[in-house]
Amino acid sequence: PLISSYVVKKAQSFTRAERRAILEKTDCNMFNFPSSMVVVDLITDSGTSALFQQMWAALMLGDESYARNSWYYVFLDAIRDFTQRGDKPNKRYLSLFEGPESFEEIKKNFMEDEKERGFVNGGVFQLEHPNFFILPQGRCCENVLFESMRSYWKSEKSPLVLSNGLFDTTRANIKLREFDGVDLFLPEIFDDYPLDKIGKENPFRGNIDLPALQKALEKDSARTALIVMTLTNNTGAGQPVSMENMRAVRKLCEQHNVPLWIDAARITDNAALIKRYEKGYESKSIPEILKELFSLADGFHFSLKKTLANMGGVMCLKQDGLFDKKYPKIGDEMKKRQIIHYGNDSYGGMSGRDIAAVTVGLYQVVKEDYIYSRIDQCEYLAVELAKRGVPVVLPPGSHAIYVDINKMFKDSPWQDFMGVGLAAELLVNYGVRTCELGYMAWELDVYVEKNGKLPEHMPPNLVRLAVPANVYNKQHMDYVVDALDEVNKKKDMIPAYEVCRGKNAALRHFIVGLRPKKK
């Protein structure tokens, strides 16, 4: 065992009847249900993972100065370490643990850093050519990104954003700014996979479909605003993307003059799976693999809440990259929106103590013992569920397990939203909270109502069990296996659900009202 618990959270005991009564009062919405009644909370891993003791120490050193707090420049350099320096980080943050910055340390921020380029321009050049933005979380980055990009497009047709898999908040911000988001999943992404190969190999089913991408670019490159690669592919059951696929995408981007953007929410997990399963990377370190992945991108946004901290986000543009050239001076537009909506640019809606914590956390989350502990925990959960006959997507993702609702409820029509039913049964009967990422969340009913038919490519129909890092142990995982096994055995008794409120709301799964259909 490589971790120890110093804080204990006591879970309360509630009856099925008590949980059912409250679920009905909250319109059967997982996001509206009180956490105090949950036994194992797998609704998300966003902001819910345990912090390292080094991060708690950094919290005590947080500087809440409104402008240019002492951790600001250290954070900038930590992002350079994380994205560009591989095995040769500066680790400038260590100086703040020794006491107030000396004049020599402060000088580095303006004189030595003046030469820095890449994803984080240094010194005064960061003011003249802003390309680094602190924001409260990932969706705030997406809001600033697509709002800023939209002013560069004047054509009648909506510009395209092509992706291996856009997650819910990304798609919502794309839709809000009248872009068209297109997922190019591999055709085999949800096909069955041999159980005996789990832990031995990985087909990288989070990859983008390269022939489909090439065809889309040949047809509409002038209309394509951006290619977004989500690492790992959360919408695609958390599957990883190979370095080979990323290099091929980069080549197509350069051929068609379309910028490559990375949604880096779980990029450390993706790097770890490349190291474990992709030929030629076995002996490379996680920081070196990250360095190579980021070298292929023209920009990225990074929700710091995924396995790293309770709050935070960052967005960076590569100086003189394709994005920078296609959208000249867009950094100024982003800076304007950052300051108007989220506050001074040196905190961007984050507290000084949170900036301190994420700075230190960036050096912890690249450690192999930390990353592989959760990957192995998810693998254990997936294998045990598969052995019990629960149809989970295999290979498992690095941060979550996904139940394939179409395989669990083969005879149910899409309108029955059986993923909602499964989530409700798990919560009421066992206190296990999960997240439906299926036909209800992806608003399939709204699409059919608008277009009069089903889409050519159906969205995924899944229920996600997201595992927060370093929070739960084997006993919790075994409890979840038993709970899902029991619900699966009685699945014929699970009712269908329908939307009763908030049908057309943006990101409706956070607020929508649901109820069992009347028979």
C-alpha positions as CSV (number, residue, x, y, z in Angstrom):
1,P,0.0,0.0,0.0
2,L,1.4,3.4,-1.0
3,I,-1.2,5.7,0.5
4,S,-2.6,6.2,4.0
5,S,-5.8,7.9,5.2
6,Y,-5.6,10.7,7.8
7,V,-9.2,12.0,7.6
8,V,-12.3,9.8,8.0
9,K,-15.7,10.7,6.6
10,K,-18.5,8.8,8.3
11,A,-21.4,7.7,6.0
12,Q,-24.9,7.8,7.4
13,S,-27.2,4.8,7.1
14,F,-30.6,5.4,5.4
15,T,-33.4,3.0,4.3
16,R,-34.5,2.4,0.8
17,A,-37.8,4.1,1.6
18,E,-36.0,7.2,2.8
19,R,-33.8,7.5,-0.3
20,R,-36.8,6.8,-2.6
21,A,-38.8,9.6,-0.9
22,I,-36.0,12.2,-1.3
23,L,-35.3,11.0,-4.9
24,E,-38.9,11.6,-5.8
25,K,-38.9,15.0,-4.2
26,T,-35.8,15.9,-6.3
27,D,-37.5,14.8,-9.6
28,C,-35.3,11.7,-9.8
29,N,-32.3,13.7,-10.8
30,M,-28.9,12.4,-9.5
31,F,-27.5,15.9,-9.4
32,N,-30.3,17.2,-7.1
33,F,-30.0,14.4,-4.6
34,P,-28.3,15.2,-1.3
35,S,-24.7,13.8,-1.0
36,S,-25.2,13.1,2.7
37,M,-27.5,10.2,1.7
38,V,-25.0,8.6,-0.7
39,V,-22.9,5.6,0.3
40,V,-20.5,5.5,-2.7
41,D,-20.5,8.6,-4.9
42,L,-19.5,7.8,-8.5
43,I,-21.4,10.7,-10.2
44,T,-18.1,12.3,-11.2
45,D,-14.4,12.5,-10.4
46,S,-14.4,16.3,-11.1
47,G,-13.1,18.1,-8.0
48,T,-13.8,15.0,-5.8
49,S,-10.5,13.3,-5.6
50,A,-8.4,13.4,-2.4
51,L,-5.6,16.0,-2.2
52,F,-2.0,15.1,-1.5
53,Q,-0.5,16.2,1.8
54,Q,1.9,18.4,-0.2
55,M,-1.2,20.2,-1.6
56,W,-2.6,20.7,1.8
57,A,0.7,22.2,2.9
58,A,0.6,24.6,-0.1
59,L,-2.9,25.7,0.8
60,M,-1.5,27.1,4.1
61,L,1.0,29.2,2.0
62,G,-1.7,30.6,-0.3
63,D,-1.5,34.3,-1.1
64,E,-4.8,36.0,-1.5
65,S,-3.4,39.3,-2.9
66,Y,-5.8,40.6,-5.6
67,A,-3.1,41.3,-8.2
68,R,-0.1,39.1,-9.0
69,N,-0.2,36.9,-5.9
70,S,3.1,35.2,-5.1
71,W,2.0,31.9,-6.6
72,Y,1.0,33.4,-10.0
73,Y,4.4,33.3,-11.7
74,V,5.3,30.0,-10.0
75,F,2.0,28.6,-11.5
76,L,3.0,29.8,-15.0
77,D,6.3,28.1,-14.7
78,A,4.7,24.9,-13.4
79,I,2.6,24.8,-16.6
80,R,5.8,25.1,-18.6
81,D,7.3,22.2,-16.6
82,F,4.1,20.2,-17.1
83,T,3.8,20.8,-20.9
84,Q,7.2,21.5,-22.2
85,R,10.1,20.4,-20.0
86,G,9.5,16.6,-19.5
87,D,12.2,15.2,-17.2
88,K,13.9,18.5,-16.6
89,P,11.4,20.6,-14.6
90,N,12.4,23.8,-12.8
91,K,10.2,23.2,-9.8
92,R,10.3,26.9,-9.0
93,Y,7.5,26.4,-6.5
94,L,9.9,24.9,-3.9
95,S,11.3,28.4,-3.2
96,L,8.0,29.4,-1.7
97,F,8.2,26.7,0.9
98,E,11.4,28.2,2.1
99,G,10.0,31.7,2.8
100,P,9.1,34.9,1.0
101,E,10.6,35.3,-2.4
102,S,14.0,37.0,-2.6
103,F,14.8,39.8,-5.1
104,E,16.7,37.3,-7.2
105,E,13.6,35.0,-7.4
106,I,11.3,37.9,-8.3
107,K,13.8,39.1,-11.0
108,K,13.4,35.7,-12.7
109,N,9.7,36.5,-13.4
110,F,10.6,39.5,-15.5
111,M,14.1,39.0,-16.9
112,E,14.7,35.3,-17.4
113,D,11.1,34.5,-18.2
114,E,11.1,37.3,-20.8
115,K,12.6,34.7,-23.2
116,E,9.9,32.1,-22.6
117,R,7.5,31.3,-25.4
118,G,5.5,28.1,-26.3
119,F,2.3,27.8,-24.3
120,V,3.2,30.3,-21.6
121,N,4.8,33.5,-22.8
122,G,7.1,35.1,-20.1
123,G,7.6,38.5,-18.5
124,V,6.0,41.5,-20.2
125,F,5.6,39.5,-23.4
126,Q,2.7,37.7,-21.7
127,L,1.0,41.1,-21.4
128,E,1.7,42.0,-25.0
129,H,0.8,38.6,-26.4
130,P,-1.4,36.9,-23.8
131,N,-1.6,33.1,-24.2
132,F,-2.1,31.8,-20.7
133,F,-5.5,32.1,-18.9
134,I,-6.5,31.0,-15.4
135,L,-10.2,30.2,-15.1
136,P,-12.4,28.5,-12.5
137,Q,-12.8,25.2,-14.3
138,G,-12.9,23.5,-17.7
139,R,-16.3,24.7,-18.9
140,C,-15.2,28.3,-18.3
141,C,-12.3,27.8,-20.6
142,E,-14.6,26.4,-23.2
143,N,-16.9,29.4,-22.8
144,V,-14.1,31.9,-23.3
145,L,-12.6,29.8,-26.2
146,F,-15.7,29.5,-28.4
147,E,-17.1,32.9,-27.6
148,S,-13.8,34.4,-28.7
149,M,-13.5,32.3,-31.8
150,R,-17.1,33.1,-33.0
151,S,-16.3,36.7,-33.9
152,Y,-13.8,35.4,-36.5
153,W,-16.5,33.5,-38.4
154,K,-19.0,35.4,-40.6
155,S,-20.2,32.6,-43.0
156,E,-23.8,31.6,-43.2
157,K,-23.1,28.0,-42.4
158,S,-22.1,27.2,-38.9
159,P,-18.4,26.4,-38.5
160,L,-17.4,22.9,-37.7
161,V,-15.6,21.5,-34.6
162,L,-14.4,17.9,-35.3
163,S,-13.5,15.6,-32.5
164,N,-12.7,12.1,-31.3
165,G,-15.5,12.8,-28.8
166,L,-16.8,16.1,-27.4
167,F,-17.8,16.0,-23.7
168,D,-21.1,17.5,-22.5
169,T,-19.8,20.9,-21.5
170,T,-17.7,21.3,-24.6
171,R,-20.6,20.4,-26.8
172,A,-22.9,22.8,-24.9
173,N,-20.5,25.7,-25.3
174,I,-20.0,24.9,-29.0
175,K,-23.8,24.8,-29.5
176,L,-24.2,28.1,-27.6
177,R,-21.9,29.9,-30.0
178,E,-23.5,28.3,-33.0
179,F,-20.7,26.0,-34.1
180,D,-21.5,22.4,-35.2
181,G,-19.8,19.8,-33.1
182,V,-19.1,16.4,-34.9
183,D,-17.9,13.3,-33.1
184,L,-15.8,10.9,-35.2
185,F,-15.7,7.8,-33.1
186,L,-14.0,4.6,-34.3
187,P,-16.7,2.3,-35.7
188,E,-15.6,-0.4,-33.2
189,I,-15.5,1.8,-30.1
190,F,-18.2,-0.1,-28.2
191,D,-17.7,-3.5,-29.7
192,D,-17.1,-6.5,-27.4
193,Y,-13.6,-7.0,-26.2
194,P,-12.0,-10.2,-24.8
195,L,-11.9,-10.2,-21.0
196,D,-8.6,-12.2,-21.0
197,K,-6.8,-9.4,-22.8
198,I,-7.6,-6.8,-20.2
199,G,-4.4,-5.6,-18.6
200,K,-2.3,-7.1,-21.3
201,E,-3.1,-4.9,-24.3
202,N,-5.2,-1.9,-25.3
203,P,-6.6,-1.1,-28.8
204,F,-6.8,2.7,-28.1
205,R,-10.5,2.9,-29.0
206,G,-10.5,6.6,-27.9
207,N,-8.8,7.4,-31.2
208,I,-10.4,9.6,-33.8
209,D,-11.6,7.8,-37.0
210,L,-8.8,9.0,-39.3
211,P,-10.5,8.1,-42.6
212,A,-13.6,9.9,-41.5
213,L,-11.5,12.9,-40.4
214,Q,-9.7,13.1,-43.7
215,K,-13.0,12.9,-45.6
216,A,-14.5,15.7,-43.5
217,L,-11.4,17.9,-44.0
218,E,-11.3,17.3,-47.7
219,K,-15.0,18.2,-48.0
220,D,-15.1,21.2,-45.5
221,S,-11.6,22.3,-44.3
222,A,-12.4,25.9,-45.0
223,R,-15.5,25.6,-42.7
224,T,-13.6,23.7,-40.0
225,A,-12.7,25.9,-37.1
226,L,-10.9,23.5,-34.9
227,I,-10.1,19.8,-34.2
228,V,-10.5,18.9,-30.6
229,M,-8.9,15.8,-29.2
230,T,-10.2,14.8,-25.8
231,L,-7.6,12.9,-23.8
232,T,-8.9,10.5,-22.5
233,N,-12.1,10.2,-24.6
234,N,-14.7,10.7,-21.8
235,T,-17.7,10.5,-24.1
236,G,-16.2,7.4,-25.7
237,A,-16.2,5.5,-22.3
238,G,-12.9,7.0,-21.2
239,Q,-10.9,5.2,-23.8
240,P,-7.3,6.4,-24.4
241,V,-5.9,8.0,-27.6
242,S,-2.6,6.6,-29.0
243,M,0.4,8.8,-29.8
244,E,0.3,7.3,-33.3
245,N,-3.2,8.6,-33.8
246,M,-2.3,12.1,-32.4
247,R,0.6,12.3,-34.8
248,A,-1.6,11.4,-37.8
249,V,-4.2,14.1,-36.7
250,R,-1.4,16.6,-36.5
251,K,-0.3,15.8,-40.0
252,L,-3.9,16.3,-41.3
253,C,-4.2,19.6,-39.4
254,E,-1.0,20.9,-41.1
255,Q,-2.2,19.8,-44.5
256,H,-5.5,21.5,-44.2
257,N,-4.5,24.5,-42.0
258,V,-6.8,23.6,-39.2
259,P,-5.6,24.0,-35.6
260,L,-5.3,21.0,-33.2
261,W,-6.7,21.6,-29.8
262,I,-6.4,19.2,-26.8
263,D,-9.0,18.9,-24.0
264,A,-6.4,17.8,-21.4
265,A,-8.7,17.0,-18.5
266,R,-7.3,13.5,-18.1
267,I,-4.1,13.7,-20.2
268,T,-1.9,12.3,-17.5
269,D,-4.1,9.1,-17.5
270,N,-3.8,9.0,-21.3
271,A,0.0,9.3,-21.1
272,A,0.1,6.5,-18.5
273,L,-1.9,4.2,-20.8
274,I,0.4,5.1,-23.8
275,K,3.4,4.1,-21.6
276,R,1.7,0.8,-20.6
277,Y,0.4,-0.3,-23.9
278,E,1.9,1.6,-26.9
279,K,5.0,0.1,-28.5
280,G,8.1,2.3,-28.2
281,Y,6.9,4.1,-25.0
282,E,7.5,1.5,-22.4
283,S,10.7,3.1,-21.1
284,K,9.6,6.7,-21.4
285,S,8.5,8.7,-18.4
286,I,5.0,10.2,-18.0
287,P,6.5,13.8,-18.2
288,E,8.3,13.0,-21.4
289,I,5.1,11.5,-23.0
290,L,3.2,14.6,-21.9
291,K,5.8,16.8,-23.5
292,E,5.4,14.9,-26.8
293,L,1.6,15.0,-26.6
294,F,1.5,18.8,-26.0
295,S,4.1,19.4,-28.7
296,L,1.5,18.2,-31.2
297,A,-1.1,20.8,-30.1
298,D,-1.7,24.4,-31.0
299,G,-3.6,25.0,-27.8
300,F,-5.3,23.3,-24.9
301,H,-7.7,23.7,-22.0
302,F,-7.3,21.8,-18.8
303,S,-9.8,21.2,-16.1
304,L,-7.6,21.0,-13.0
305,K,-10.5,19.4,-11.1
306,K,-9.9,16.0,-12.7
307,T,-7.8,14.1,-10.2
308,L,-5.8,17.2,-9.5
309,A,-7.7,19.6,-7.3
310,N,-11.1,20.7,-6.0
311,M,-11.3,23.8,-8.3
312,G,-9.4,25.3,-11.2
313,G,-8.9,25.5,-15.0
314,V,-6.2,26.8,-17.3
315,M,-6.2,27.5,-21.1
316,C,-3.1,28.1,-23.2
317,L,-2.3,29.0,-26.8
318,K,1.0,28.0,-28.5
319,Q,2.8,31.2,-29.5
320,D,3.0,31.3,-33.4
321,G,1.1,28.0,-33.7
322,L,-1.7,27.3,-36.2
323,F,-4.3,28.5,-33.8
324,D,-2.4,31.7,-33.1
325,K,-2.1,32.4,-36.8
326,K,-5.6,31.4,-37.8
327,Y,-7.1,33.6,-35.1
328,P,-4.7,36.6,-34.9
329,K,-4.8,38.5,-31.6
330,I,-7.4,36.1,-30.2
331,G,-5.4,36.1,-27.0
332,D,-6.5,39.8,-26.5
333,E,-10.1,38.7,-26.9
334,M,-9.7,35.9,-24.4
335,K,-8.0,38.2,-21.9
336,K,-10.9,40.6,-22.2
337,R,-13.5,37.9,-21.5
338,Q,-11.4,36.4,-18.7
339,I,-11.2,39.7,-16.8
340,I,-14.8,40.8,-17.5
341,H,-16.4,37.5,-16.4
342,Y,-13.9,35.9,-14.0
343,G,-11.8,38.6,-12.4
344,N,-8.2,39.8,-12.5
345,D,-6.1,37.7,-14.9
346,S,-3.7,36.6,-12.1
347,Y,-6.4,34.6,-10.3
348,G,-9.2,34.1,-12.9
349,G,-11.9,33.2,-10.4
350,M,-9.6,31.0,-8.3
351,S,-8.5,31.7,-4.7
352,G,-4.8,32.1,-4.1
353,R,-4.8,29.0,-2.0
354,D,-6.3,27.0,-4.8
355,I,-3.6,28.2,-7.2
356,A,-1.0,27.2,-4.7
357,A,-2.5,23.7,-4.4
358,V,-2.8,23.0,-8.1
359,T,0.7,24.3,-8.7
360,V,2.1,21.7,-6.3
361,G,-0.4,19.1,-7.6
362,L,1.0,19.3,-11.1
363,Y,4.1,17.6,-9.9
364,Q,2.3,14.9,-8.0
365,V,-0.1,13.7,-10.7
366,V,2.7,12.7,-13.0
367,K,4.0,10.1,-10.6
368,E,3.3,6.5,-11.8
369,D,2.3,5.0,-8.5
370,Y,-0.5,7.6,-8.2
371,I,-1.8,7.3,-11.8
372,Y,-1.7,3.5,-12.0
373,S,-3.4,3.0,-8.7
374,R,-6.7,4.4,-10.1
375,I,-6.2,2.9,-13.5
376,D,-5.8,-0.5,-11.8
377,Q,-8.8,0.2,-9.5
378,C,-11.0,0.9,-12.5
379,E,-9.7,-2.2,-14.2
380,Y,-10.5,-4.3,-11.2
381,L,-14.1,-2.9,-11.0
382,A,-14.6,-3.5,-14.7
383,V,-13.3,-7.1,-14.7
384,E,-15.4,-8.1,-11.6
385,L,-18.6,-6.6,-13.2
386,A,-17.9,-8.3,-16.5
387,K,-17.5,-11.7,-14.7
388,R,-20.9,-11.2,-13.2
389,G,-22.4,-10.6,-16.6
390,V,-22.9,-6.8,-16.3
391,P,-22.3,-5.3,-19.8
392,V,-19.6,-2.8,-19.2
393,V,-17.5,-1.2,-22.0
394,L,-14.1,-3.0,-22.3
395,P,-11.3,-2.2,-22.1
396,P,-12.2,0.0,-19.1
397,G,-11.4,3.7,-19.1
398,S,-8.8,5.1,-16.7
399,H,-11.2,7.1,-14.5
400,A,-14.5,5.4,-14.8
401,I,-16.5,2.3,-15.8
402,Y,-19.3,2.6,-18.3
403,V,-22.4,0.3,-18.4
404,D,-23.7,-0.2,-22.0
405,I,-27.4,0.4,-21.6
406,N,-28.3,-0.9,-25.1
407,K,-26.7,-4.2,-24.2
408,M,-28.3,-4.4,-20.7
409,F,-31.8,-3.5,-22.0
410,K,-31.8,-5.0,-25.5
411,D,-35.6,-4.9,-26.0
412,S,-36.3,-1.4,-24.7
413,P,-36.9,1.4,-27.1
414,W,-34.7,4.4,-27.0
415,Q,-37.5,6.6,-25.6
416,D,-37.5,4.7,-22.3
417,F,-34.3,6.3,-21.0
418,M,-33.4,3.1,-19.2
419,G,-30.0,4.5,-18.2
420,V,-32.0,6.9,-15.9
421,G,-33.8,3.9,-14.5
422,L,-30.6,2.0,-13.8
423,A,-29.1,5.0,-12.0
424,A,-32.2,5.5,-9.9
425,E,-32.3,1.8,-8.8
426,L,-28.7,1.8,-7.8
427,L,-29.2,5.0,-5.7
428,V,-32.4,4.0,-4.0
429,N,-31.5,0.4,-3.2
430,Y,-27.8,0.7,-2.5
431,G,-26.9,4.4,-2.1
432,V,-24.5,4.2,-5.2
433,R,-24.8,7.4,-7.2
434,T,-23.8,7.3,-10.9
435,C,-24.4,9.5,-14.0
436,E,-26.5,8.7,-17.0
437,L,-24.6,9.7,-20.1
438,G,-27.0,8.3,-22.6
439,Y,-30.0,9.2,-24.7
440,M,-31.5,11.4,-22.0
441,A,-28.3,13.4,-21.4
442,W,-27.6,13.7,-25.1
443,E,-31.1,15.0,-25.7
444,L,-32.0,12.4,-28.3
445,D,-35.7,13.2,-27.9
446,V,-35.1,16.9,-28.7
447,Y,-33.2,15.9,-31.8
448,V,-35.9,13.6,-33.1
449,E,-38.6,16.2,-32.4
450,K,-36.6,18.8,-34.4
451,N,-35.5,16.6,-37.3
452,G,-38.3,14.0,-37.5
453,K,-35.8,11.1,-37.4
454,L,-33.0,9.5,-35.5
455,P,-29.5,10.8,-36.2
456,E,-27.3,8.8,-38.7
457,H,-24.8,8.2,-35.9
458,M,-26.5,7.5,-32.6
459,P,-24.9,9.0,-29.5
460,P,-23.5,6.7,-26.8
461,N,-26.1,5.2,-24.4
462,L,-24.1,4.7,-21.2
463,V,-24.2,5.0,-17.4
464,R,-20.9,6.2,-16.0
465,L,-19.3,5.2,-12.7
466,A,-16.6,7.7,-12.2
467,V,-14.0,6.8,-9.5
468,P,-12.4,9.7,-7.6
469,A,-8.7,9.2,-7.1
470,N,-7.6,8.0,-3.6
471,V,-11.0,8.2,-2.1
472,Y,-12.4,4.6,-2.2
473,N,-10.9,1.2,-1.4
474,K,-11.4,-2.4,-2.5
475,Q,-14.3,-2.8,0.0
476,H,-16.1,0.1,-1.8
477,M,-15.5,-1.4,-5.2
478,D,-16.7,-4.8,-4.1
479,Y,-19.9,-3.2,-2.7
480,V,-20.5,-1.5,-6.1
481,V,-20.0,-4.8,-7.9
482,D,-22.5,-6.6,-5.6
483,A,-25.0,-3.7,-6.0
484,L,-24.8,-3.6,-9.8
485,D,-24.9,-7.3,-10.0
486,E,-28.2,-7.4,-8.0
487,V,-29.8,-4.6,-10.0
488,N,-28.8,-6.4,-13.2
489,K,-30.5,-9.6,-12.1
490,K,-33.7,-7.7,-11.5
491,K,-33.4,-5.4,-14.5
492,D,-36.8,-6.5,-15.9
493,M,-38.4,-4.7,-13.0
494,I,-36.8,-1.3,-13.7
495,P,-39.3,1.2,-15.0
496,A,-38.8,3.4,-18.1
497,Y,-38.4,7.2,-17.4
498,E,-39.6,10.3,-19.1
499,V,-38.7,14.0,-18.9
500,C,-41.2,16.1,-16.9
501,R,-39.4,19.4,-16.6
502,G,-36.5,21.2,-18.3
503,K,-36.7,19.3,-21.6
504,N,-35.0,22.1,-23.6
505,A,-32.6,23.3,-21.0
506,A,-28.9,23.6,-21.8
507,L,-26.9,20.7,-20.2
508,R,-30.3,19.5,-19.0
509,H,-29.0,16.5,-17.2
510,F,-27.8,18.8,-14.4
511,I,-31.3,20.2,-13.7
512,V,-33.9,18.2,-15.6
513,G,-37.0,16.7,-13.9
514,L,-37.6,13.0,-14.5
515,R,-40.3,10.5,-13.5
516,P,-41.2,6.9,-14.1
517,K,-43.5,6.4,-17.1
518,K,-47.0,5.3,-16.3
519,K,-47.7,1.8,-17.5
